[in-house]
Amino acid sequence: RNNSVILADEMGLGKTIQTISFLSYLFHQHQLYGPFLVVVPLSTLTSWQREFEVWAPEINVVVYIGDLMSRNMVSNWRAKGVWGWVETW
């Protein structure tokens, strides 16, 4: 708890699935519901969303790329106390 991590390496080595599996483990086994911040290249954002839908559909994913609508969505979710979500930048 209360720790941060950076996972960086060459593309194609399985970081997406490793990360999703780890966050799912925290969600289910330790009842840690986030928010979790995942920073990814814009070119891989769609892939990350799709993989979360496949491997961890119970975790809410909010894409936050800086526009006003996205920022307002994040603020509204936080205000409502929505659990188990990931912000991707």
N, CA, C and O of each residue as an XYZ file, in Angstrom:
356
protein
N       0.840     -1.186      0.000
C       0.000      0.000      0.000
C       0.879      1.243      0.000
O       2.002      1.252      0.506
N       0.317      2.282     -0.589
C       0.986      3.588     -0.632
C       2.342      3.542     -1.308
O       3.253      4.279     -0.930
N       2.479      2.695     -2.289
C       3.714      2.630     -3.064
C       3.406      2.939     -4.517
O       2.268      2.799     -4.967
N       4.416      3.354     -5.235
C       4.277      3.630     -6.659
C       5.224      2.731     -7.421
O       6.161      2.168     -6.853
N       4.971      2.600     -8.720
C       5.824      1.754     -9.543
C       5.838      2.298    -10.963
O       4.859      2.883    -11.426
N       6.935      2.104    -11.632
C       7.037      2.397    -13.059
C       7.470      1.113    -13.741
O       8.472      0.507    -13.360
N       6.713      0.697    -14.754
C       7.044     -0.483    -15.540
C       7.297     -0.011    -16.961
O       6.368      0.388    -17.665
N       8.534     -0.055    -17.376
C       8.891      0.438    -18.708
C       9.838     -0.548    -19.371
O      10.752     -1.073    -18.734
N       9.614     -0.793    -20.640
C      10.460     -1.705    -21.399
C      10.088     -1.563    -22.861
O       9.230     -0.754    -23.216
N      10.728     -2.343    -23.703
C      10.417     -2.305    -25.125
C       9.001     -2.804    -25.376
O       8.460     -3.593    -24.602
N       8.413     -2.334    -26.466
C       7.062     -2.774    -26.817
C       7.076     -4.254    -27.183
O       8.050     -4.768    -27.732
N       5.965     -4.928    -26.864
C       5.815     -6.320    -27.255
C       6.285     -7.334    -26.238
O       6.407     -8.516    -26.563
N       6.556     -6.903    -25.008
C       7.050     -7.841    -23.999
C       6.010     -8.180    -22.928
O       6.343     -8.808    -21.922
N       4.761     -7.772    -23.134
C       3.696     -8.196    -22.231
C       3.380     -7.275    -21.070
O       2.735     -7.702    -20.113
N       3.814     -6.029    -21.125
C       3.541     -5.111    -20.018
C       2.050     -4.871    -19.810
O       1.597     -4.731    -18.675
N       1.295     -4.823    -20.886
C      -0.138     -4.559    -20.775
C      -0.817     -5.642    -19.946
O      -1.513     -5.331    -18.980
N      -0.629     -6.885    -20.302
C      -1.272     -7.991    -19.587
C      -0.727     -8.113    -18.167
O      -1.491     -8.388    -17.242
N       0.566     -7.916    -17.977
C       1.134     -7.958    -16.626
C       0.483     -6.909    -15.738
O       0.120     -7.186    -14.595
N       0.340     -5.711    -16.268
C      -0.236     -4.615    -15.494
C      -1.704     -4.871    -15.188
O      -2.141     -4.691    -14.051
N      -2.463     -5.285    -16.184
C      -3.885     -5.557    -15.977
C      -4.067     -6.697    -14.977
O      -4.945     -6.629    -14.117
N      -3.261     -7.721    -15.078
C      -3.335     -8.844    -14.134
C      -3.035     -8.389    -12.717
O      -3.717     -8.794    -11.775
N      -2.028     -7.556    -12.562
C      -1.657     -7.060    -11.238
C      -2.768     -6.192    -10.648
O      -3.111     -6.342     -9.475
N      -3.331     -5.288    -11.449
C      -4.409     -4.439    -10.950
C      -5.648     -5.264    -10.617
O      -6.340     -4.971     -9.643
N      -5.931     -6.282    -11.405
C      -7.050     -7.174    -11.119
C      -6.814     -7.937     -9.816
O      -7.737     -8.125     -9.023
N      -5.581     -8.371     -9.603
C      -5.216     -9.040     -8.348
C      -5.448     -8.108     -7.156
O      -6.039     -8.518     -6.157
N      -4.991     -6.870     -7.254
C      -5.206     -5.908     -6.170
C      -6.697     -5.691     -5.924
O      -7.143     -5.607     -4.780
N      -7.451     -5.601     -7.001
C      -8.893     -5.372     -6.935
C      -9.600     -6.527     -6.226
O     -10.395     -6.305     -5.314
N      -9.310     -7.758     -6.646
C     -10.042     -8.922     -6.136
C      -9.493     -9.474     -4.824
O     -10.267     -9.821     -3.931
N      -8.197     -9.558     -4.697
C      -7.606    -10.206     -3.526
C      -7.391     -9.268     -2.340
O      -7.434     -9.702     -1.189
N      -7.163     -7.996     -2.616
C      -6.845     -7.054     -1.540
C      -7.862     -5.929     -1.417
O      -7.691     -5.017     -0.607
N      -8.925     -5.993     -2.223
C      -9.968     -4.975     -2.211
C      -9.393     -3.556     -2.314
O      -9.883     -2.628     -1.670
N      -8.367     -3.408     -3.117
C      -7.808     -2.093     -3.431
C      -8.448     -1.656     -4.738
O      -8.176     -2.227     -5.794
N      -9.290     -0.653     -4.663
C     -10.123     -0.280     -5.795
C      -9.632      0.948     -6.547
O     -10.333      1.452     -7.425
N      -8.469      1.429     -6.226
C      -7.915      2.546     -6.981
C      -8.291      3.877     -6.374
O      -8.759      3.940     -5.237
N      -8.092      4.923     -7.118
C      -7.769      4.904     -8.540
C      -6.322      4.515     -8.794
O      -5.440      4.766     -7.973
N      -6.102      3.910     -9.923
C      -4.773      3.556    -10.399
C      -4.481      4.428    -11.612
O      -5.344      4.609    -12.471
N      -3.312      4.949    -11.684
C      -2.925      5.777    -12.823
C      -2.002      4.975    -13.727
O      -0.944      4.516    -13.297
N      -2.402      4.812    -14.967
C      -1.594      4.114    -15.963
C      -1.304      5.118    -17.065
O      -2.227      5.621    -17.706
N      -0.053      5.408    -17.288
C       0.352      6.355    -18.325
C       0.872      5.554    -19.507
O       1.822      4.782    -19.378
N       0.238      5.743    -20.664
C       0.607      4.978    -21.858
C       0.744      5.923    -23.043
O       0.165      7.010    -23.040
N       1.506      5.519    -24.054
C       1.571      6.326    -25.275
C       0.192      6.413    -25.930
O      -0.573      5.448    -25.916
N      -0.111      7.556    -26.494
C      -1.402      7.749    -27.149
C      -1.653      6.691    -28.219
O      -2.792      6.275    -28.428
N      -0.606      6.263    -28.887
C      -0.756      5.269    -29.960
C      -1.207      3.903    -29.440
O      -1.682      3.083    -30.225
N      -1.072      3.640    -28.148
C      -1.475      2.345    -27.582
C      -2.739      2.433    -26.734
O      -3.175      1.428    -26.172
N      -3.322      3.603    -26.637
C      -4.459      3.819    -25.751
C      -5.644      2.913    -26.072
O      -6.230      2.320    -25.166
N      -6.000      2.801    -27.334
C      -7.121      1.946    -27.735
C      -6.858      0.489    -27.378
O      -7.761     -0.219    -26.932
N      -5.639      0.050    -27.574
C      -5.271     -1.325    -27.234
C      -5.425     -1.572    -25.733
O      -5.952     -2.607    -25.326
N      -4.972     -0.632    -24.915
C      -5.107     -0.775    -23.468
C      -6.573     -0.866    -23.059
O      -6.939     -1.707    -22.239
N      -7.403     -0.013    -23.621
C      -8.835     -0.059    -23.306
C      -9.420     -1.423    -23.662
O     -10.142     -2.024    -22.867
N      -9.108     -1.894    -24.837
C      -9.631     -3.185    -25.308
C      -9.166     -4.322    -24.392
O      -9.956     -5.199    -24.045
N      -7.905     -4.308    -24.005
C      -7.387     -5.378    -23.144
C      -8.026     -5.346    -21.761
O      -8.275     -6.402    -21.178
N      -8.296     -4.162    -21.224
C      -9.012     -4.095    -19.946
C     -10.411     -4.683    -20.088
O     -10.867     -5.397    -19.195
N     -11.099     -4.399    -21.185
C     -12.439     -4.944    -21.407
C     -12.413     -6.467    -21.473
O     -13.341     -7.126    -21.005
N     -11.357     -7.025    -22.050
C     -11.242     -8.481    -22.188
C     -10.832     -9.134    -20.875
O     -11.457    -10.106    -20.451
N      -9.790     -8.618    -20.224
C      -9.170     -9.301    -19.096
C      -9.651     -8.842    -17.721
O      -9.517     -9.583    -16.748
N     -10.208     -7.636    -17.623
C     -10.665     -7.138    -16.317
C     -11.882     -6.232    -16.504
O     -11.830     -5.047    -16.176
N     -12.977     -6.784    -17.030
C     -14.142     -5.946    -17.329
C     -14.786     -5.312    -16.097
O     -15.537     -4.345    -16.219
N     -14.497     -5.850    -14.917
C     -15.080     -5.302    -13.697
C     -14.386     -4.015    -13.243
O     -14.897     -3.313    -12.371
N     -13.241     -3.706    -13.819
C     -12.524     -2.477    -13.477
C     -12.936     -1.389    -14.464
O     -12.818     -1.559    -15.678
N     -13.415     -0.282    -13.934
C     -13.817      0.841    -14.775
C     -12.580      1.573    -15.273
O     -11.692      1.911    -14.491
N     -12.527      1.812    -16.566
C     -11.402      2.518    -17.179
C     -11.889      3.882    -17.648
O     -12.857      3.983    -18.401
N     -11.216      4.912    -17.200
C     -11.515      6.267    -17.636
C     -10.304      6.781    -18.383
O      -9.211      6.873    -17.825
N     -10.501      7.112    -19.643
C      -9.407      7.653    -20.447
C      -9.349      9.147    -20.184
O     -10.334      9.864    -20.360
N      -8.208      9.592    -19.772
C      -8.014     10.998    -19.439
C      -6.885     11.521    -20.304
O      -5.711     11.267    -20.031
N      -7.244     12.252    -21.349
C      -6.219     12.769    -22.244
C      -6.171     14.286    -22.231
O      -5.551     14.901    -23.099
N      -6.816     14.883    -21.258
C      -6.628     16.301    -21.032
C      -7.719     17.233    -21.498
O      -7.666     18.418    -21.168
N      -8.719     16.768    -22.257
C      -9.753     17.709    -22.658
C     -10.748     17.923    -21.516
O     -10.780     17.149    -20.559
N     -11.546     18.960    -21.622
C     -12.451     19.356    -20.552
C     -13.469     18.268    -20.208
O     -13.738     18.032    -19.030
N     -14.035     17.608    -21.211
C     -15.035     16.573    -20.955
C     -14.436     15.426    -20.141
O     -15.070     14.935    -19.208
N     -13.244     15.006    -20.482
C     -12.593     13.914    -19.747
C     -12.289     14.317    -18.315
O     -12.502     13.536    -17.387
N     -11.800     15.518    -18.133
C     -11.502     15.982    -16.773
C     -12.773     16.041    -15.932
O     -12.763     15.655    -14.764
N     -13.860     16.520    -16.519
C     -15.130     16.576    -15.788
C     -15.637     15.184    -15.445
O     -16.185     14.982    -14.361
N     -15.466     14.215    -16.346
C     -15.895     12.844    -16.083
C     -15.133     12.269    -14.894
O     -15.726     11.640    -14.017
N     -13.838     12.482    -14.865
C     -13.026     11.987    -13.751
C     -13.490     12.622    -12.450
O     -13.646     11.933    -11.442
N     -13.711     13.920    -12.466
C     -14.171     14.617    -11.261
C     -15.520     14.083    -10.789
O     -15.723     13.884     -9.591
N     -16.436     13.852    -11.714
C     -17.761     13.340    -11.344
C     -17.684     11.935    -10.770
O     -18.380     11.628     -9.802
N     -16.860     11.084    -11.342
C     -16.709      9.720    -10.827
C     -16.126      9.747     -9.426
O     -16.576      9.018     -8.542
N     -15.126     10.586     -9.231
C     -14.529     10.675     -7.895
C     -15.558     11.159     -6.886
O     -15.629     10.639     -5.773
N     -16.357     12.152     -7.268
C     -17.368     12.694     -6.363
C     -18.414     11.643     -6.002
O     -18.935     11.646     -4.886
N     -18.723     10.749     -6.931
C     -19.715      9.696     -6.692
C     -19.126      8.506     -5.945
O     -19.862      7.617     -5.518
N     -17.817      8.483     -5.785
C     -17.184      7.377     -5.077
C     -17.143      6.088     -5.862
O     -17.172      5.008     -5.272
N     -17.076      6.174     -7.186
C     -17.000      4.971     -8.014
C     -15.689      4.252     -7.718
O     -14.624      4.868     -7.724
N     -15.767      2.957     -7.461
C     -14.596      2.163     -7.099
C     -14.067      1.395     -8.292
O     -14.802      1.083     -9.229
N     -12.801      1.101     -8.242
C     -12.184      0.204     -9.207
C     -12.069      0.807    -10.582
O     -12.704      0.332    -11.523
N     -11.276      1.841    -10.715
C     -11.117      2.426    -12.028
C      -9.679      2.815    -12.273
O      -8.883      2.970    -11.347
N      -9.373      2.967    -13.531
C      -8.013      3.253    -13.971
C      -8.052      4.503    -14.827
O      -8.890      4.624    -15.720
N      -7.147      5.431    -14.558
C      -6.990      6.590    -15.424
C      -5.829      6.305    -16.359
O      -4.745      5.941    -15.902
N      -6.031      6.462    -17.631
C      -4.935      6.302    -18.585
C      -4.655      7.643    -19.223
O      -5.575      8.321    -19.681
N      -3.407      8.028    -19.257
C      -3.007      9.331    -19.794
C      -2.235      9.137    -21.049
O      -1.802     10.111    -21.665
